[in-house]
Amino acid sequence: MEEFLLYIQSRITVASVIEVCIIAFIIYRLLLWIRGTQAEQVFKGLILLLFCAPLCSWLGFTTLNLIITSAFTWAFILIVVVFQPEFRSALEQLGNNRVFKEILKKPSMDFLDKDVDKIIKSVKILAEEKTGALIVLEKNTGLNNIVDTGIELDAEISSELLENIFTPNRPLHDGAVIIKLWSRQVRAAGCLLPLSDNRALGSELGTRHRAGLGMTEKSDSVVIIVSEETGHISYAIKGTLYQDVIPDLLTQVILENFTVKEDGTYNSGWLRKLWENKDGK
């Protein structure tokens, strides 16, 4: 026993302890990353197969063990194919890391208030007229692939333009508008957005809301949705939908998420937290 303990002690080094901590942290982040996604069920299946392999070997199921072992030979390719959307999302989050924000600081945005006022003005009018609208405010995650699905405009931000785009029976009415506040441009209109995979969404939510939510699940953009049925204003951010908000709150949310402080970071999320707790929960 003493020899075994001495052997274990000799194998434990500072480097090995650090390595174990790093691996444990990676596994922890991996579990948090896939929790609540479709990948969670696939991951459980892979873990089950991992335990089945030695069990089949112990029970003498030679053929079954060979099949499972062969499957794990191609496990890397299988994981890449199955988890492709999740890998992409993780890499995008890594690219949006604070370290990169420190290096690539955004330019001064003294014009932000004026442009946001134009957007909110159009949203108010569209809501009053019960005209459906879907506006994506691009942040750090590039949306060139989304822009390619619509008609490129590269036009100056104006409330009149936005109202005209979403006027019913116009060619671009049903799609989404992509706005890049950094460059003060309406990049494109009539764009197609990915629908959310969230199965917990209520049946009362239509395609417009699901598309807006889906866009924020795959990017760090802020999406504004105006309901065609009720005229209610909603917004989605970080995979969460906030419904029936007032224009003043929407203004503050946009400013909060696009105002860059002197240290290159964004303002904190206190406004969103305040909205989440508005019912005293």
C-alpha positions as CSV (number, residue, x, y, z in Angstrom):
1,M,0.0,0.0,0.0
2,E,2.8,2.4,0.9
3,E,4.5,1.6,-2.4
4,F,1.3,2.4,-4.3
5,L,0.9,5.7,-2.4
6,L,4.6,6.6,-3.1
7,Y,4.0,5.8,-6.8
8,I,0.9,8.0,-6.9
9,Q,2.8,10.8,-5.1
10,S,5.7,10.6,-7.5
11,R,3.3,10.9,-10.4
12,I,1.5,14.0,-9.1
13,T,3.2,17.2,-10.3
14,V,2.2,20.8,-10.5
15,A,1.8,20.4,-14.3
16,S,-0.5,17.4,-13.9
17,V,-2.7,19.2,-11.4
18,I,-3.0,22.2,-13.7
19,E,-3.8,19.8,-16.6
20,V,-6.5,18.0,-14.6
21,C,-8.1,21.4,-13.7
22,I,-8.1,22.5,-17.3
23,I,-9.7,19.3,-18.5
24,A,-12.3,19.5,-15.7
25,F,-13.1,23.1,-16.7
26,I,-13.4,22.1,-20.4
27,I,-15.8,19.3,-19.5
28,Y,-17.8,21.6,-17.3
29,R,-18.1,24.2,-20.0
30,L,-19.0,21.5,-22.6
31,L,-21.9,20.3,-20.4
32,L,-23.1,23.9,-19.9
33,W,-22.7,24.5,-23.7
34,I,-24.9,21.6,-24.8
35,R,-27.5,21.7,-22.0
36,G,-30.9,22.5,-23.4
37,T,-29.9,21.9,-27.0
38,Q,-30.6,19.0,-29.4
39,A,-27.0,18.0,-29.0
40,E,-27.7,17.1,-25.4
41,Q,-29.7,14.0,-26.4
42,V,-27.0,12.9,-28.9
43,F,-24.3,13.4,-26.3
44,K,-26.2,11.1,-23.9
45,G,-26.4,8.5,-26.6
46,L,-22.6,8.6,-27.1
47,I,-22.0,8.3,-23.4
48,L,-24.3,5.3,-23.3
49,L,-22.3,3.7,-26.1
50,L,-19.1,4.4,-24.3
51,F,-20.3,2.4,-21.3
52,C,-21.8,-0.4,-23.5
53,A,-18.4,-1.2,-25.1
54,P,-16.7,-2.6,-22.0
55,L,-20.0,-4.2,-20.9
56,C,-20.4,-6.1,-24.2
57,S,-16.7,-7.2,-23.9
58,W,-17.3,-8.5,-20.4
59,L,-20.5,-10.4,-21.3
60,G,-18.8,-11.9,-24.3
61,F,-20.9,-10.2,-27.0
62,T,-18.0,-10.3,-29.5
63,T,-19.9,-9.0,-32.6
64,L,-21.7,-6.3,-30.8
65,N,-18.5,-5.1,-29.1
66,L,-16.8,-5.0,-32.6
67,I,-19.6,-2.9,-34.0
68,I,-19.4,-0.4,-31.1
69,T,-15.6,-0.3,-31.2
70,S,-15.7,0.3,-34.9
71,A,-18.2,3.1,-34.4
72,F,-15.9,4.9,-32.0
73,T,-13.1,4.7,-34.6
74,W,-15.1,7.2,-36.7
75,A,-16.4,9.0,-33.6
76,F,-14.5,12.2,-34.4
77,I,-16.0,12.6,-37.8
78,L,-19.4,11.7,-36.4
79,I,-19.2,14.3,-33.6
80,V,-18.1,17.0,-36.1
81,V,-21.0,16.3,-38.4
82,V,-23.7,16.0,-35.6
83,F,-22.5,18.9,-33.6
84,Q,-21.7,21.2,-36.5
85,P,-24.1,24.0,-35.5
86,E,-23.0,23.9,-31.9
87,F,-19.3,24.0,-32.9
88,R,-19.9,27.0,-35.0
89,S,-21.8,28.7,-32.2
90,A,-19.0,28.0,-29.8
91,L,-16.3,29.4,-32.1
92,E,-18.4,32.5,-32.7
93,Q,-18.6,33.0,-28.9
94,L,-14.9,32.5,-28.7
95,G,-14.4,35.1,-31.4
96,N,-16.6,37.5,-29.4
97,N,-14.4,37.1,-26.3
98,R,-13.5,40.2,-24.3
99,V,-9.9,39.7,-25.3
100,F,-10.7,40.3,-28.9
101,K,-12.9,43.2,-28.1
102,E,-10.0,44.8,-26.3
103,I,-7.9,44.4,-29.4
104,L,-10.5,45.4,-31.9
105,K,-12.1,48.4,-30.1
106,K,-15.1,49.9,-31.9
107,P,-14.9,53.4,-33.2
108,S,-16.7,56.3,-31.5
109,M,-20.4,56.1,-31.9
110,D,-21.6,59.7,-31.2
111,F,-24.2,59.2,-33.8
112,L,-25.8,56.2,-32.1
113,D,-28.6,58.1,-30.4
114,K,-29.8,59.6,-33.6
115,D,-29.8,56.4,-35.5
116,V,-31.6,54.5,-32.7
117,D,-34.2,57.3,-32.6
118,K,-34.8,56.7,-36.3
119,I,-35.3,53.0,-35.8
120,I,-37.5,53.4,-32.8
121,K,-39.6,56.0,-34.6
122,S,-40.3,53.6,-37.4
123,V,-41.0,50.7,-35.0
124,K,-43.6,52.8,-33.2
125,I,-45.4,53.7,-36.4
126,L,-45.3,50.1,-37.6
127,A,-46.7,48.9,-34.3
128,E,-49.5,51.4,-34.4
129,E,-50.4,50.3,-37.9
130,K,-50.0,46.6,-37.0
131,T,-47.5,46.2,-39.7
132,G,-45.3,43.2,-39.2
133,A,-41.6,43.9,-39.1
134,L,-38.3,42.0,-38.4
135,I,-35.2,44.2,-37.8
136,V,-31.8,42.7,-37.1
137,L,-29.1,44.9,-35.5
138,E,-25.8,43.4,-36.4
139,K,-23.1,43.4,-33.7
140,N,-19.8,41.4,-33.7
141,T,-20.9,38.3,-35.5
142,G,-20.7,38.8,-39.2
143,L,-24.0,38.3,-41.1
144,N,-22.8,38.2,-44.7
145,N,-24.4,34.8,-45.2
146,I,-27.8,36.3,-44.1
147,V,-27.3,39.4,-46.2
148,D,-26.8,37.2,-49.3
149,T,-30.3,35.7,-48.9
150,G,-31.9,39.2,-49.4
151,I,-31.4,42.3,-51.5
152,E,-28.4,44.4,-50.6
153,L,-29.2,48.1,-50.1
154,D,-26.2,49.7,-48.3
155,A,-28.5,52.7,-47.6
156,E,-28.5,55.3,-44.9
157,I,-30.6,54.5,-41.8
158,S,-33.9,56.4,-41.9
159,S,-37.4,55.8,-40.5
160,E,-39.0,56.5,-43.8
161,L,-36.9,53.7,-45.5
162,L,-37.8,51.2,-42.8
163,E,-41.5,52.0,-43.0
164,N,-41.5,51.7,-46.8
165,I,-39.7,48.3,-46.7
166,F,-42.3,46.8,-44.4
167,T,-45.3,48.3,-46.1
168,P,-47.7,45.3,-46.9
169,N,-47.6,43.9,-50.5
170,R,-44.2,45.4,-51.1
171,P,-41.5,42.9,-52.4
172,L,-39.4,43.0,-49.3
173,H,-42.2,43.1,-46.7
174,D,-41.9,39.5,-45.5
175,G,-38.1,39.3,-45.0
176,A,-35.8,40.8,-42.4
177,V,-33.9,44.0,-42.5
178,I,-30.2,43.9,-41.5
179,I,-28.8,47.1,-40.0
180,K,-25.2,47.6,-39.1
181,L,-25.0,50.5,-36.6
182,W,-21.2,50.6,-36.7
183,S,-21.3,51.7,-40.3
184,R,-24.7,53.5,-40.1
185,Q,-26.1,51.3,-42.9
186,V,-29.2,49.4,-43.7
187,R,-27.3,46.5,-45.3
188,A,-30.1,44.5,-46.8
189,A,-33.8,43.7,-46.8
190,G,-35.9,40.7,-47.5
191,C,-33.4,38.4,-45.8
192,L,-34.2,34.9,-44.6
193,L,-33.4,34.1,-41.0
194,P,-32.9,30.7,-39.4
195,L,-35.8,29.5,-37.3
196,S,-35.4,28.7,-33.6
197,D,-35.1,25.1,-32.6
198,N,-36.6,25.9,-29.1
199,R,-39.4,23.4,-28.6
200,A,-40.6,25.3,-25.5
201,L,-41.9,28.2,-27.5
202,G,-45.7,28.8,-27.3
203,S,-47.8,27.9,-30.3
204,E,-49.1,31.5,-30.4
205,L,-45.7,32.6,-31.7
206,G,-45.5,32.9,-35.5
207,T,-42.7,32.5,-38.0
208,R,-41.6,36.1,-37.5
209,H,-40.9,35.6,-33.8
210,R,-39.3,32.2,-34.3
211,A,-37.0,33.6,-36.9
212,G,-36.0,36.5,-34.7
213,L,-35.2,34.2,-31.8
214,G,-33.3,31.8,-34.1
215,M,-31.1,34.6,-35.3
216,T,-30.0,35.5,-31.8
217,E,-29.3,31.8,-31.0
218,K,-26.7,31.8,-33.8
219,S,-25.3,35.3,-33.4
220,D,-24.9,38.2,-30.9
221,S,-27.3,40.4,-32.8
222,V,-30.3,42.2,-31.3
223,V,-33.5,41.5,-33.2
224,I,-36.7,43.7,-33.1
225,I,-40.0,42.1,-33.9
226,V,-43.3,43.8,-34.5
227,S,-46.3,41.5,-34.5
228,E,-48.7,41.8,-37.5
229,E,-51.6,40.4,-35.5
230,T,-51.3,42.5,-32.3
231,G,-48.9,45.3,-33.1
232,H,-46.9,44.4,-30.0
233,I,-43.2,45.1,-30.0
234,S,-40.8,42.3,-28.9
235,Y,-37.0,41.9,-29.0
236,A,-34.7,38.9,-28.9
237,I,-31.2,38.7,-27.6
238,K,-28.9,35.8,-26.7
239,G,-31.6,33.2,-27.5
240,T,-34.2,34.8,-25.3
241,L,-37.4,36.5,-26.4
242,Y,-38.9,39.5,-24.5
243,Q,-42.4,40.2,-25.5
244,D,-44.7,43.3,-25.4
245,V,-42.1,45.9,-24.5
246,I,-42.5,49.6,-24.6
247,P,-40.4,51.7,-27.1
248,D,-38.5,53.5,-24.3
249,L,-37.3,50.2,-22.9
250,L,-36.3,49.0,-26.4
251,T,-34.3,52.2,-26.9
252,Q,-32.4,51.6,-23.7
253,V,-31.7,47.9,-24.6
254,I,-30.2,48.9,-27.9
255,L,-28.1,51.7,-26.4
256,E,-27.0,49.3,-23.6
257,N,-25.8,46.7,-26.1
258,F,-24.1,48.9,-28.7
259,T,-22.6,51.6,-26.5
260,V,-18.9,51.0,-26.1
261,K,-17.1,52.2,-23.0
262,E,-13.6,53.6,-22.9
263,D,-12.1,50.3,-22.0
264,G,-13.6,48.7,-25.2
265,T,-16.3,46.7,-23.3
266,Y,-20.0,47.1,-23.5
267,N,-22.4,48.3,-20.8
268,S,-23.7,45.8,-18.3
269,G,-27.0,44.0,-18.7
270,W,-28.8,45.7,-15.8
271,L,-31.7,46.9,-17.9
272,R,-32.4,43.4,-19.2
273,K,-32.2,42.0,-15.7
274,L,-34.6,44.7,-14.6
275,W,-37.1,43.7,-17.3
276,E,-36.8,40.0,-16.4
277,N,-37.6,40.8,-12.8
278,K,-40.4,43.3,-13.5
279,D,-43.0,40.9,-12.1
280,G,-41.2,40.5,-8.9
281,K,-39.8,37.0,-9.8
